[in-house]
């Protein structure tokens, strides 16, 4: 879990990398954005391609790397699970089956009673 908390999102990594390459301060980005807003609006395809280039430069993991990381994390989490014993599992299974039969009997009797009531009313 601590490894996940330390991990930065890809967008933050890209921002840090661009910041170090350009040696600029992003605190005054509002004025810079207002100047470049018209170029972004004029060419949405260019903005998308620039975004994909930034992600590629930042070393954004591809689908398979993300899938492998997900499976590793699942394995770690499954090791933390407290699994029930065989006796606990069979006991709870029996309770569930008995409860289902009782509920089915009650609903069946209710259905039978209502169907008889409808027959009496209609005849």
N, C-alpha and C positions, 0 to 999 in steps of 0.2 A: 504494500500500500504506500509506503514511503517513497518508493521509486516512482509511482504514479503522481504523487504530489510534487515531486521535483521536476517532472517532465514538463517542458514548456510547449504550448501549442505551436503548430507550424507557422502560423501567421506572425506570432511573436518572434520566432527564430528568424523569419525573413526580415522583419522590421529591424531587428538588431544587426543582422548582416548588412543590410542596405545602409543603416546608420553608420556602421564602422567603415564601409567602403566609401561612402560619400563624405564622411566626416561632417555631417550636418546635425543640427539639433532639431528634433521633432516637436519641441515645445512651441515653436512659432509656425506650426504647420497650417494653421487656419488661413494665414495670408497666402501661403504657397498653394493651398488647395483652391482658394478662390481664383487664383490666376490660372490654374490648370483645369478648373472645372469645365470651362467651355470646350477644351480639347477632348475631355473625357466624354462629355455629352455628344459632341460632334462625331465621335468615332467609338461606339461601344465595342466593336470587334477588336479594335486596337487595345482597349482597356483590358478586355478578356485575355488577349494574347500576352500582354504585359504581366497580368496577374499569374498566368500559367508559367511564364518565364521566371517570375520571382519565386514561385513555389518550387520550380525545378532547381533554381540556384540554391535555394535554402535546403535542399536535400530532403524534400518532402517524401515520406515513404510511399511506395506504390501499393496497389491493392494486396499483393501477396505478402509484402512485409507487414502490412497492418493486420492481415488475417493471421499470420504466424504469431504476431505479438498478442493478438486477442486470445488465441488458443493457449499460449503460454500463461497468460493471466488467468484463464479459466482453470487450467491445471493447478495453479497456485491456490486459487480460491476453493477448489474442490478438496484440496488437502486440508483445508481449515474446517470443513464440514464435520459435524458430529453425527455419524450415521447410526440409525437405530439397530439394535441387535435383531437376530432372527426371531427371537421370542416376542419382542415388542412388535415387530412387523406382522407376525401371524396373529397376535392378539388384536391389534387394531383392524386388521383385515376382517377377522371374524365379526367384530363389533359392527363394522360397516355393512357387511352382508346381512346380518340379522336386522339391522335398522332398515335396510332397503326392503326386506321381506315384510316387515311390520308396516312400513309406509305403503307398500304396494297393496297389502291386504286392506288397510283403512281406506285408501282411495278406491279400490275395487268395490268395497261395500257401499261407499258413498255413491259411486257411479250406478251400481245396481239399484239402490234406493231411489235415486233420481229418475232412472229409466222406468221403474215401476210407477212412480208418481205421474210421469208424463203419460204412460199408457192409461192410467185410471182417468186422468183429466180428459184425454182425447176420446175415450170410448164411453 
